[in-house]
Amino acid sequence: MTTILDDIIAYKRREMTRLTAEEKILDRTPISLKDRLDTAGTMGIIGEVKRASPSKGDINIGMKPDEQAEKYAAGGADAISVLTDAEYFKGSMADLEAVREVVGLPLLNKDFIVDERQIDRAYRHGADIILLIVAALDDEMLARLFAYASSYGLECIVEVHTAEEMERALEIQPALIGINNRNLKTFEVDLGNTEKLLEAYGHHPVHFIAESGIRTTEDGRRMRVAGAAALLVGETLMAAEDPATTIRALKGVL
Ligand SMILES: O=C(O)c1ccccc1NCC(=O)[C@H](O)[C@H](O)COP(=O)(O)O
């Protein structure tokens, strides 16, 4: 049986055939999230701009990504994540650009990367960080895309959900590893996943980012105690009346 992740990746491969390779031009230095987390005294927060998702359907289709990101920045977010996939998340590269226009924070192009051309595009549209989902890539492709992103100075959040994926991620020695609490096959969310994986792997010299399902300051505290350096928060901030206050509360969890 195919999963939603299989469907998304198949769609991405088809989408890539419409993207042409462009000359690689290095005309800016990406902003580092790693450097920021190296010196952060509080929990790092990556606020996500998310219009819709496969698990929730429409979240806030009509929101203005630049205004949403400004609210996150006002609350002290350490980075902004923008979902750019159109088919499943109703995002776009225009959303990423709109956010780039208004914030000077590290900017994550959150998409399902299977091809170098997506990395060219991320850099051109102002991203500082890309996401590499271990479950979507074989070892050779993971290493190749990681090296290609690094050649632009882009950082990678290497995303894992299982111990096996963690082992594969550590092989390429990334500075940032995202642990997804959402099972992308079943959509089940379990914060215990970050706790379990950090108990086994938290000693590695990596900034671990707890992703998905963070709703309350108690959730944030759990992730901090487990050893997470940062939280990636989407739906909770999209639903918050005052996202800046929610971010301040999450930053202060310990
Ligand atoms: O959010 C989904 O439904 C989803 C489904 C399939 C693949 C990826 C998905 N989400 C991407 C993410 O990683 C989350 O948007 C991110 O971690 C924030 O999660 P949340 O705070 O629960 O919105």
PDBQT file of the ligand as one rigid body, heavy atoms in Angstrom, charges set to zero:
ROOT
HETATM    1  O1  LIG A 301       1.532  18.171   8.409  1.00  0.00    +0.000 OA
HETATM    2  C1  LIG A 301       1.210  17.180   7.711  1.00  0.00    +0.000 C 
HETATM    3  O2  LIG A 301       0.043  16.752   7.604  1.00  0.00    +0.000 OA
HETATM    4  C2  LIG A 301       2.231  16.477   6.890  1.00  0.00    +0.000 A 
HETATM    5  C3  LIG A 301       1.840  15.366   6.134  1.00  0.00    +0.000 A 
HETATM    6  C4  LIG A 301       2.779  14.717   5.340  1.00  0.00    +0.000 A 
HETATM    7  C5  LIG A 301       4.071  15.163   5.277  1.00  0.00    +0.000 A 
HETATM    8  C6  LIG A 301       4.479  16.258   6.030  1.00  0.00    +0.000 A 
HETATM    9  C7  LIG A 301       3.576  16.920   6.831  1.00  0.00    +0.000 A 
HETATM   10  N1  LIG A 301       3.926  18.045   7.552  1.00  0.00    +0.000 N 
HETATM   11  C8  LIG A 301       5.163  18.712   7.421  1.00  0.00    +0.000 C 
HETATM   12  C9  LIG A 301       5.759  19.050   8.708  1.00  0.00    +0.000 C 
HETATM   13  O3  LIG A 301       6.858  18.631   8.946  1.00  0.00    +0.000 OA
HETATM   14  C10 LIG A 301       5.005  19.914   9.687  1.00  0.00    +0.000 C 
HETATM   15  O4  LIG A 301       4.348  20.910   8.973  1.00  0.00    +0.000 OA
HETATM   16  C11 LIG A 301       5.875  20.574  10.742  1.00  0.00    +0.000 C 
HETATM   17  O5  LIG A 301       6.633  19.659  11.443  1.00  0.00    +0.000 OA
HETATM   18  C12 LIG A 301       4.971  21.347  11.742  1.00  0.00    +0.000 C 
HETATM   19  O6  LIG A 301       4.042  20.470  12.320  1.00  0.00    +0.000 OA
HETATM   20  P1  LIG A 301       2.822  21.013  13.178  1.00  0.00    +0.000 P 
HETATM   21  O7  LIG A 301       3.366  21.918  14.243  1.00  0.00    +0.000 OA
HETATM   22  O8  LIG A 301       2.165  19.803  13.769  1.00  0.00    +0.000 OA
HETATM   23  O9  LIG A 301       1.942  21.766  12.234  1.00  0.00    +0.000 OA
ENDROOT
TORSDOF 0
